[in-house]
Amino acid sequence: MSYITPRPDIRRAPTTPAQRRDWRAHHGRSDNAFMNLSAAFTLEGPLDEGALRRAVDRLVARHEALRTEFRTDGDLLWQHVLPATAEHLPSLTTEDLADDALDPDQAERRWAAAVADRSFDLEAGPPARFALARTGPERAILCVVLHHIICDQTSVRIALRDLAALYTAEITSAPAELPELPVQFPDYAHWWHERSTTGGFDRNLAHWARSLADAPAVTPLPVTPSQDRHATTYTTPLPHHSADRLARAAAEARTTPYVLLLSAFGGALADLTGAREHLVECGYANRLSAPLWEGVGRFSNNLVLRVPTDPGAGTREQLAATHRAAMTAFAHARVSLDAVNEAALLDRQYVPNPESAVAFQLIDGFTDLLPLPGVVAEQHPTAAGSILDLLSVMVERNGSRLTLRTTYCPSLLSTTWIEDLARRFLDRLDALVADVEHDRTAEATA
């Protein structure tokens, strides 16, 4: 990936298959705020609003993705990068909620939900939003909302990290300690387009054509048909596990923490459905060189894993089968599911089916990502809004703490079934980690 170079046309670049999928998904539904990725924080202390506004402006100037707009030209979708001096770039908006008649906590929750769940017009400008609401003399809430077409989960973390560094620089009149950006996301998109049109990904495409040719068409979940897509999130901590313990167990089993968690999730699905295989969507970071790790953009690829889920398999057998499936998929992860669909290699399109799509992720949360001088920043929960997938399950890692967040539509899946799935997942994970640790103890005492 080090051979990615700045594109010839600095103002325009092709889009990636993932971006084109996001564009279609966004325009396919009226309640399209499900494509928003957001983070909110309560801020306690003497916040310098002017410094924060200048920091947002510098953040937008630093990352081309935050000043990118999208235009169609015939059947083609292009991304156009606006100059850092352009008018109408995303900037900090402010609002005063101090006189709101509601309870301050309720007012903050209502305001954050409204900001996070407000849609973007992708043709009207860069789809990024930075909003601040004052709720007291030294209390405010900050909400950062970025459309998925310009970012991924890692990008939100990078944007928050950079925003904190730029605010600190404004307060201290010192240079911001941030890495250089030799290439940016539009450069990556240009490289991907050039490589794909010259056959550079043919081997990966062929793998996915073979792998998915006989995959099951649906995930057998107990769905009640409904047009309602309003979502809620069931949240529970992983009480017996820390991120460190999970990492140690994964290392002992010669796999990754994600695969270990996915194995427990696959086993829980098998317990409830009796199916011997499930299609599970996941995101792949797709940042395989150091420069790309520092940029904001839609780098992540969505993949579909064929997770074997034999209801009669033991925990270690389930883990071994899941590891093989995941490692094979990740070895070909440079090509996303969207690229496979565009290549028309299969009889059907593997797009998120609102009646059957299941996603499982291990993500890093946003806690401690906004260290502002003299201000205490605490992550503020945002509402789930609407959902595209039938079921989206995430294990969120904040420091050593792990939390299970299951987002679903109650009109489609019952809350009782979701709670049962979560309980079985935790039971499977407990058993799997205990088996790994038992084997380690047995080897040490042998």
C-alpha positions in Angstrom: 0.0 0.0 0.0 3.0 2.4 0.3 2.9 2.9 -3.5 -0.4 4.8 -3.3 0.5 8.3 -4.5 -1.4 11.6 -4.7 -4.0 11.4 -7.5 -3.4 13.5 -10.7 -6.6 15.5 -10.3 -6.5 16.9 -6.8 -10.2 18.0 -6.9 -11.9 14.9 -8.2 -11.6 11.1 -7.7 -13.6 8.0 -8.5 -15.7 6.4 -5.8 -15.1 3.0 -4.3 -17.7 0.1 -4.5 -18.4 0.7 -0.8 -19.2 4.3 -1.4 -21.4 3.5 -4.3 -23.3 1.0 -2.1 -23.7 3.7 0.6 -25.0 6.1 -2.0 -27.7 3.6 -3.2 -28.6 2.6 0.3 -29.0 6.3 1.3 -31.3 7.1 -1.6 -33.2 3.8 -1.2 -35.0 4.8 1.9 -36.5 8.0 3.3 -35.3 7.3 6.9 -31.7 7.1 5.8 -30.1 8.4 9.0 -29.1 4.8 9.6 -26.0 5.7 7.5 -24.8 8.2 10.1 -21.9 7.5 12.4 -22.0 9.7 15.5 -20.3 10.4 18.8 -21.5 12.7 21.5 -19.8 14.0 24.6 -20.9 16.1 27.6 -18.3 18.7 28.4 -17.8 20.1 32.0 -15.6 23.1 32.5 -14.5 26.4 31.0 -14.8 25.4 27.3 -13.4 28.0 24.8 -16.1 28.0 22.2 -14.1 30.1 19.8 -11.1 27.7 20.0 -13.4 24.8 19.4 -14.8 26.4 16.3 -11.3 27.1 14.9 -10.3 23.5 15.7 -13.3 22.2 13.7 -12.3 24.4 10.8 -8.7 23.1 11.0 -10.0 19.5 11.2 -12.0 20.0 8.0 -9.1 21.6 6.3 -6.8 18.7 7.3 -9.0 15.8 6.1 -10.2 15.9 2.5 -13.0 13.4 3.2 -14.6 16.0 5.5 -14.8 18.5 2.6 -15.9 16.0 -0.1 -19.2 16.2 -1.9 -20.7 13.7 -4.4 -22.0 14.2 -7.9 -23.3 11.9 -10.5 -22.2 12.1 -14.1 -24.4 9.8 -16.1 -24.2 6.4 -14.4 -21.0 7.3 -12.6 -20.6 8.7 -9.1 -17.6 10.9 -8.4 -16.3 12.5 -5.3 -15.2 16.2 -5.5 -12.9 17.7 -2.9 -13.7 21.3 -2.0 -10.7 23.6 -1.3 -10.1 24.3 2.4 -10.9 27.9 1.7 -14.4 27.1 0.1 -17.5 28.6 1.6 -20.2 26.4 3.2 -17.8 23.8 4.5 -18.9 21.9 7.6 -18.4 24.1 10.7 -19.4 24.2 14.3 -23.0 25.2 15.0 -24.1 26.2 18.5 -27.3 26.2 20.4 -28.4 27.3 23.9 -30.4 24.8 25.9 -29.9 26.4 29.3 -33.4 27.7 29.4 -35.0 24.5 28.3 -38.0 23.7 30.5 -37.2 20.0 30.5 -34.8 18.3 32.9 -31.2 19.1 31.7 -30.4 15.4 31.2 -33.6 14.9 29.2 -32.9 18.0 27.1 -29.4 16.8 26.3 -30.6 13.3 25.3 -33.4 14.8 23.1 -31.0 17.2 21.4 -28.2 14.6 20.8 -30.7 12.2 19.3 -32.1 14.9 17.0 -28.6 15.9 15.8 -27.4 12.3 15.3 -30.6 11.1 13.6 -30.9 14.0 11.1 -30.3 12.9 7.5 -27.8 14.4 5.1 -28.4 15.6 1.6 -25.4 14.0 -0.1 -25.7 16.3 -3.1 -25.8 19.5 -1.1 -22.3 19.5 0.4 -19.9 17.4 2.5 -22.0 15.1 4.8 -20.4 16.1 8.1 -22.0 17.8 11.2 -20.4 19.4 14.3 -22.9 20.7 16.8 -22.5 22.1 20.3 -25.3 22.9 22.8 -24.8 24.9 26.0 -26.8 23.5 28.9 -25.3 25.5 31.7 -22.6 28.1 32.5 -19.8 25.4 32.3 -21.6 22.5 30.7 -22.2 21.7 27.1 -22.8 18.7 24.8 -20.8 18.2 21.6 -22.1 15.9 18.8 -20.0 14.9 15.8 -21.9 13.2 13.0 -20.3 11.8 9.8 -22.0 10.0 7.0 -20.7 6.5 6.3 -19.9 7.4 2.7 -17.0 9.6 3.9 -15.9 7.6 7.0 -15.8 4.4 8.9 -15.6 3.6 12.6 -11.9 4.1 12.7 -12.3 7.4 11.0 -14.6 8.7 13.7 -11.9 7.9 16.3 -9.3 9.6 14.2 -11.4 12.7 13.8 -12.0 12.9 17.5 -8.3 12.5 18.3 -7.4 15.2 15.8 -10.1 17.5 17.0 -8.8 17.3 20.6 -5.2 17.9 19.4 -6.2 20.9 17.4 -8.3 22.4 20.2 -5.3 22.0 22.6 -3.1 23.7 20.0 -5.6 26.6 19.8 -5.7 26.9 23.6 -1.9 26.7 24.1 -0.8 28.5 21.0 1.5 25.5 20.2 1.7 23.4 17.1 -0.7 20.4 17.0 1.1 17.1 17.5 -0.4 15.3 14.5 1.1 12.9 12.0 1.5 14.0 8.4 -1.0 12.8 5.7 1.1 11.9 2.6 -2.0 10.4 1.0 -5.7 10.8 1.7 -8.8 8.8 1.0 -9.5 10.2 -2.5 -5.9 9.1 -3.4 -6.8 5.6 -2.1 -10.0 5.6 -4.2 -8.1 6.6 -7.3 -5.6 3.8 -6.7 -8.4 1.3 -6.1 -10.1 2.3 -9.3 -6.9 2.0 -11.4 -6.0 -1.4 -9.9 -9.5 -2.8 -10.3 -9.8 -1.7 -14.0 -6.5 -3.4 -14.8 -7.3 -6.8 -13.3 -5.4 -6.3 -10.1 -8.1 -7.8 -8.0 -9.2 -10.7 -10.2 -7.8 -13.4 -8.0 -9.7 -12.0 -4.9 -12.9 -11.7 -7.0 -12.5 -15.3 -8.1 -12.2 -16.5 -4.5 -15.5 -14.8 -3.5 -17.3 -16.2 -6.5 -16.3 -19.7 -5.4 -16.9 -19.1 -1.7 -20.4 -17.7 -2.0 -21.7 -19.7 -5.0 -23.6 -22.1 -2.8 -24.1 -20.0 0.3 -27.5 -20.0 2.0 -29.9 -17.3 0.8 -31.3 -16.2 4.2 -30.5 -16.3 7.8 -33.2 -18.3 9.6 -34.2 -15.9 12.4 -37.8 -15.6 13.8 -38.8 -12.5 12.0 -42.2 -10.8 12.1 -42.6 -9.0 8.7 -42.9 -5.2 9.2 -42.1 -2.1 7.3 -41.0 -0.4 10.6 -37.2 0.1 10.8 -37.1 2.1 14.1 -34.4 0.5 16.2 -33.5 0.0 19.9 -30.3 -1.2 21.5 -30.0 -3.9 24.1 -26.8 -3.3 26.1 -25.1 -5.5 28.7 -21.5 -5.7 30.0 -19.4 -8.8 29.5 -19.2 -9.3 33.3 -16.5 -12.1 33.4 -14.2 -10.7 30.7 -11.8 -7.9 30.2 -10.2 -6.9 26.9 -6.9 -8.2 28.3 -8.3 -11.5 29.3 -9.9 -11.9 25.9 -6.7 -11.0 24.1 -4.7 -13.6 26.2 -7.3 -16.3 25.5 -7.2 -15.5 21.7 -3.4 -15.7 21.7 -3.5 -19.0 23.5 -5.9 -20.3 20.9 -3.8 -18.9 18.1 -6.6 -16.7 16.8 -7.8 -13.2 17.2 -10.2 -11.6 19.8 -12.7 -11.0 17.0 -12.7 -14.6 15.9 -13.1 -15.8 19.5 -16.1 -13.6 19.9 -17.6 -14.5 16.5 -17.3 -18.2 17.4 -19.3 -17.6 20.6 -21.9 -15.6 18.6 -22.1 -18.3 15.9 -22.7 -20.9 18.6 -25.5 -18.8 20.2 -27.2 -18.5 16.7 -26.9 -22.3 16.3 -28.5 -22.8 19.7 -31.5 -20.7 18.7 -31.9 -21.6 15.0 -30.6 -25.1 14.7 -28.9 -24.1 11.4 -25.5 -25.5 10.6 -24.2 -22.3 8.9 -24.9 -18.6 9.1 -24.0 -15.7 6.9 -22.5 -13.0 9.1 -21.5 -9.6 7.8 -18.4 -7.9 9.2 -16.3 -4.8 8.6 -12.7 -5.1 7.7 -10.5 -2.0 8.5 -8.6 -2.2 5.1 -5.8 0.1 6.2 -2.7 -1.9 5.3 -0.1 0.8 5.4 0.8 3.3 8.1 -0.2 6.5 6.1 -3.8 5.2 5.7 -4.1 4.6 9.4 -4.0 8.4 10.0 -6.7 9.5 7.5 -10.4 9.9 7.6 -12.3 8.1 4.8 -14.5 5.1 3.9 -11.6 2.7 3.9 -13.4 -0.2 5.6 -14.7 -3.1 3.4 -17.8 -5.1 4.3 -17.4 -8.8 4.0 -19.7 -11.7 4.5 -18.4 -14.7 6.5 -19.9 -18.2 6.2 -19.8 -19.2 9.8 -20.2 -22.9 10.4 -22.5 -23.3 13.4 -23.1 -27.0 14.1 -25.4 -27.1 17.1 -23.7 -30.3 18.4 -20.2 -28.9 18.1 -18.1 -28.3 21.2 -16.7 -24.9 22.0 -13.2 -25.7 20.7 -14.5 -27.3 17.5 -16.7 -24.3 16.9 -13.7 -22.0 17.4 -11.5 -24.0 15.0 -14.2 -23.9 12.3 -14.8 -20.2 12.7 -11.1 -19.5 12.6 -10.7 -21.2 9.3 -13.7 -19.4 7.8 -12.6 -16.0 9.0 -8.9 -16.3 8.1 -9.8 -17.4 4.6 -12.1 -14.4 4.2 -9.7 -11.9 5.6 -6.9 -13.2 3.3 -9.1 -11.9 0.4 -10.5 -8.8 2.2 -9.1 -6.3 -0.1 -12.1 -6.9 -2.3 -15.3 -5.9 -0.6 -18.7 -7.6 -0.9 -19.8 -4.5 -2.9 -17.1 -5.1 -5.5 -18.2 -8.7 -5.8 -21.8 -7.5 -6.4 -20.7 -5.0 -9.0 -18.7 -7.6 -10.9 -21.9 -9.7 -11.3 -20.0 -12.9 -10.6 -22.9 -14.6 -8.7 -26.5 -15.4 -9.5 -27.7 -13.1 -6.8 -26.6 -9.9 -5.1 -25.2 -10.2 -1.6 -26.6 -6.9 -0.3 -28.0 -6.3 3.2 -31.4 -7.8 3.1 -33.6 -6.1 5.7 -35.3 -9.4 6.5 -32.2 -11.4 7.1 -28.9 -9.5 7.3 -26.9 -10.1 10.5 -23.8 -8.1 11.3 -21.2 -8.8 14.0 -18.4 -6.5 14.9 -15.7 -5.9 17.5 -15.2 -2.1 17.7 -13.2 0.3 19.8 -15.4 2.9 21.6 -14.9 6.6 21.9 -14.2 6.9 25.7 -11.1 9.1 26.5 -10.7 10.2 22.9 -11.5 13.8 23.6 -9.0 15.1 26.1 -9.6 18.9 26.2 -7.5 21.1 28.5 -9.5 22.1 31.6 -12.6 20.3 30.4 -13.9 16.9 31.5 -15.4 15.1 28.5 -17.6 12.0 29.0 -19.1 10.0 26.2 -22.9 10.7 25.9 -25.1 7.9 24.5 -26.9 8.6 21.2 -30.2 6.9 20.2 -30.1 4.0 17.7 -32.5 5.7 15.3 -33.3 3.4 12.4 -31.4 0.3 11.2 -30.6 -1.2 7.9 -29.6 -4.7 8.9 -32.0 -7.0 10.6 -29.6 -7.5 13.5 -26.4 -5.6 14.3 -24.3 -7.0 17.2 -21.2 -5.2 18.4 -18.8 -5.9 21.2 -17.4 -2.4 22.2 -14.0 -2.2 23.7 -13.2 0.8 25.9 -9.9 0.4 27.6 -10.2 -3.0 29.4 -14.0 -2.9 29.5 -16.1 -4.9 27.1 -19.8 -4.2 26.4 -22.3 -6.1 24.2 -24.6 -3.8 22.2 -27.3 -5.5 20.2 -29.2 -3.1 17.9 -32.4 -4.4 16.4 -36.0 -3.4 15.4 -38.5 -4.6 17.9 -41.2 -4.8 15.2 -39.1 -7.5 13.5 -37.4 -9.4 16.3 -38.8 -9.8 19.8 -36.9 -8.3 22.7 -37.3 -11.7 24.5 -35.5 -13.4 21.6 -32.7 -10.8 21.6 -32.2 -11.2 25.4 -32.0 -15.0 24.9 -29.4 -14.6 22.2 -27.3 -12.3 24.4 -27.5 -14.7 27.3 -26.5 -17.7 25.1 -23.6 -15.6 23.6 -22.3 -14.8 27.1 -22.6 -18.5 28.1 -20.8 -19.6 25.0 -18.0 -17.0 25.5 -17.6 -18.0 29.1 -17.3 -21.7 28.2 -14.9 -21.0 25.3 -12.5 -18.8 27.3 -12.6 -21.3 30.3 -11.7 -24.1 27.9 -8.7 -22.2 26.6 -7.5 -21.2 30.0 -8.0 -24.8 31.3 -5.8 -26.1 28.5 -3.1 -23.5 29.3 -3.2 -24.4 33.0 -3.0 -28.1 32.1 0.0 -27.6 29.9 1.8 -25.5 32.5 1.4 -28.2 35.2 2.1 -31.2 32.9 
